[in-house]
Amino acid sequence: MSTPDNRLTFNDVIWSQGHVLETRTTRLWSKQTLEQVSRIERRCAFAYFYAHDEGRSRELVYQFDSAEECEKAVNEHNKALAEALSK
């Protein structure tokens, strides 16, 4: 199964790199599960990712091949968005 590519859909909003939030649910996970999920989350870019709702409103933008690639893409996207909005 391939992951969706929603980069054009969410081109006009800020992206965030995924990370595991500490919640009642995640506090019950084993260290192994937490590390496994964290590796996946760090590869994902999200729109509308808010800690106050424990990430429930987030929308997957794209899953990159690595956490580093995701971080770079999120930073570049947010920089370009800020420049476009400042004009």
VOGU-3710 file (C-alpha; in Angstrom, 3 decimals, decimal comma):
1> mstpdnrltf> 0,000/0,000/0,000  1,410/3,376/-0,952  1,050/6,421/1,233  -0,960/9,365/-0,067  0,784/12,416/-1,481  -1,120/15,461/-0,230  1,670/18,011/-0,671  -0,324/20,061/-3,200  -3,510/19,822/-1,132  -1,773/21,311/1,915
11> ndviwsqghv> 0,560/23,656/0,049  -0,920/26,775/1,674  -0,635/25,736/5,342  2,246/25,155/7,752  3,603/21,623/7,957  4,988/19,900/11,036  7,253/16,895/11,270  5,554/14,097/13,122  6,557/13,008/16,586  5,003/10,870/19,263
21> letrttrlws> 3,116/12,922/21,807  3,081/11,854/25,428  -0,508/10,893/26,115  -2,343/8,466/28,383  -2,181/5,934/25,559  1,480/6,341/24,621  2,587/6,208/28,263  1,341/2,603/28,310  3,459/1,565/25,313  6,614/-0,475/25,705
31> kqtleqvsri> 9,934/1,175/24,902  10,180/-0,960/21,757  6,746/0,100/20,511  7,456/3,736/21,291  10,720/3,631/19,320  9,077/1,856/16,375  6,202/4,335/16,156  8,580/7,259/16,644  10,682/6,174/13,638  7,559/6,164/11,475
41> errcafayfy> 6,219/9,460/12,845  9,521/11,302/12,218  9,232/10,411/8,511  5,770/11,983/8,230  4,835/15,575/7,533  1,472/16,745/8,832  -0,790/19,746/8,447  -2,886/20,917/11,399  -0,788/19,039/13,995  -1,688/20,476/17,404
51> ahdegrsrel> -0,454/19,123/20,716  -3,471/20,508/22,590  -5,762/17,985/20,863  -3,157/15,207/21,048  -2,713/15,305/17,276  -6,289/14,253/16,525  -6,839/17,041/13,980  -3,666/16,342/12,018  -3,765/15,515/8,333  -1,020/13,465/6,680
61> vyqfdsaeec> 0,784/15,478/4,030  3,374/12,902/2,977  5,546/10,094/4,324  9,173/10,621/3,326  11,908/8,008/3,012  13,785/9,278/6,075  13,349/11,560/9,066  16,100/13,800/7,687  14,365/14,153/4,328  11,110/14,973/6,095
71> ekavnehnka> 12,748/17,597/8,306  14,356/19,254/5,283  11,097/19,255/3,299  9,097/20,681/6,221  11,649/23,448/6,796  11,836/24,337/3,083  8,052/24,320/2,711  7,469/26,497/5,785  10,186/28,949/4,714  8,704/29,266/1,206
81> laealsk> 5,209/29,682/2,667  6,379/32,429/5,031  8,105/34,249/2,162  5,002/33,993/-0,037  2,761/35,295/2,715  5,043/38,229/3,483  4,687/39,638/-0,048
//
